[in-house]
Amino acid sequence: MSKQTTEIVTGEDMQESLITLAESSISKIEEVVTLLETDSVQGLSPDAAAKALDKYGPNELAEEKKEAFFIKLLNQFKDFMILILIVAAIISGSLGEILDASVILAIVIINALLGVYQEGKAEKAVEALQKMAAPEAHVIRDGKLQVIAAAEIVPGDLVQLEAGNVVPADIRLIQSKNLQADESALTGESVPVDKDADFMSEELLGIGDRKNVVYSSTSISYGRGTGIVISTGQKTEMGRIASSLTSIKQEQTPLQQNLNRLGKILGILALIVVGVIFGVGLLQGGDPLQLFMTAVALAVAAIPEGLPAVVTIVLSLGMNRMAKENAIVKRLLAVETLGSVDTICSDKTGTLTQNEMTVTRLYADKRVFEVSGTGYIPQGDIKSTDENEVSVSQDVLDRLFEIGILCNDAILRSEEGVVQMIGDPTEGAMLTAAAKGCSRDVGAVRKEHPRAGEKPFDSARKMMSVASTTLPDAPYISLTKGAPDRILDRSNKELTSSGVIDLSDERRQEITEMNSQFARGALRVLAFAYRHHDNSEFEGMESDMIFVGLMGMIDPARPEAKESIRVCHEA
């Protein structure tokens, strides 16, 4: 009977796709489809997908090879100081000092076991993170939409993407509609990036400039699209980053360098002591064997055998303290390295900040309003900075919020007290602000005023407009949000608590100055306007508009960020 064997494809053995992601970004869709032997409508057949899985391997990052317990134990004896202690124990034992030899060996063994134990705890914590359920993906195979585990995706698969999806692999888009991707996990940029399947460049572009591709582990914040998988697993951009991290050569920590230096100095001094005592004794006519034993005993006594154990215990305490703060330290000596850091390079988005855009200021009805609360939890107040009653401007604020609600594709969901935002962070911030200050319910506004038309945002116009036919004060109305300068250029009137008035040059200057003031405060500013129409054709929807107001928003710093920076400065 022949023994059947199964070949396992690892991240290192996984073959490169027939076309790289960078090459696909400057190639026509037809060329990509041909090279990957797929179909832009039907996708791969089940047989072709199975063969591709065997060829390219699962869509997973390669796990770091585990070291056997025996190897881990041996690695604990690499330090020069430990080697000196082992030699000292052997010499002590050969001289009949069994107790001294036993104590030294016990210290060495305990030190090694403690180091292995701490590394094992860290590895188990990392394994627990890696075993978290892999996301699913929507793929088209044989013309049928299927939901499969992301690990089963292969180059050539046809994948559908929509707002809220995590991108399962590196994908070349073949269709897109108002698609935006949150690439903060890859680039650190918190603002969603516009994606366009029809975008073409004649030269290879950097990761952040490829508008017709989306990357593994990023997320879709707006719109929808379809694309062909180019790279999976270790061959994705995220996989390449992971590979570069695992290939970094491990260098000795400052403590290791100092201990090794100390060990060498002590070793040299011990040899000098042995030589001097032995030589002087011989000159005085002493017994050579007795002199040698005395010299060796003095040399052994000069070695601080308790130092490695003390260092290990101190580092273990530091590791446990960090573990309580949810910081996993895999190598014991890394604790000391962290203590030697004098420069910290930190990601901003999601690390120093909450990665949750928040509206903090409004400008409407010639007044500035401050908005309290942070994140997407709709808790907070809206107060005028000039101490006038907000109710004076409530109608204007309601119109501002209505535009923010309707000219918006984001969704806020609350499950078990946790608010989840799906879509563009900026639009999520607008919904949250409306929930805080609008006199009407956000859901009710959307339900009562369904969208009758739309002009999606694009980087040329820097505006987005929607049409509605059911607002109470006009049968046909268009609502627009966008860059303040573009909105002002297309507005000729302004909404105030006294009604609609002409937008004078003086008021334009005041609004422009307020926009600059918001921007100087590190706020991202959007302007809002609307226009009435005579019929459902909505002609000139982005001209002769009525200006309503401004919203200023920011990705707020984490509450603990300031204290953390202070602690770092004082460390």
NORSUL-V315419 format. One line per field, one symbol per residue. ss: DSSP state (@ for helix, = for strand, . for the rest). phi: phi as a letter, one per 20 degrees, with the letter a starting at -180 (. if undefined). A space follows every 50 residues. Layout:
ss: ???
phi: ???
//
This chain:
ss: ....................@@@@@...@@@@@@@........=.@@@@@ @@@@@@............@@@@@@@....@@@@@@@@@@@@@@@...@@@ @@@@@@@@@@@@@@@@@@@@@@@@@@@@@@.....======..======@ @@.....=====...=...=============.@@@@.....==...... ......@@@...==....=============.@@@.@@@@@@@@@@.... ...@@@@@@@@@@@@@@@@@@@@@@@@@@@@@@....@@@@@@@@@@@@@ @.....@@@@@@@@@@@@@@@@@@.........@@@@@@........@@@ @@============..=====..........===.....@@@@@@@@@@@ @@@@@@....=====..=====..@@@@@@@@@@@@@....@@@@@@@.. =====.......======........======.@@@@@@.======..== ==..@@@@@@@@@@@@@@@@...=========............====== =======...@@@@@@@@@@.
phi: .eeeddedeeffegffffbefffffddfgffffffelccfdemfegffff fffffenfecfffffeefgffgffffdeffffffffffffffffenefff ffffffffffgfffffffffffffffffffeggffececdclmdfcdcfg fefcgofedecbgnfefeafcefdbbcleccedffddnefegdfcbfefc cecfdfgfdefdccdgmecedambacbdfdcclfefffffffffffefff dffgfffffffffffffffffffgfffffffffenffgffffffffffff ffeffefgffffffffffffffffemdededgfffffffefdcdddfefn dedelcgcfdbccblmcdcedencmeffcrcccffemfffggdffffffg fffffeeadfcdcdclndedddpfgfffffffffffcffdfgffffffcf fdabcffbffflbcccdcdcffeafcbdcccrfgfffffddcccecfepe cfeffffgffffffgfffffemeedcdcbbbecebeflfmfdbledfdrc cdcbefffgefffffffffef
//
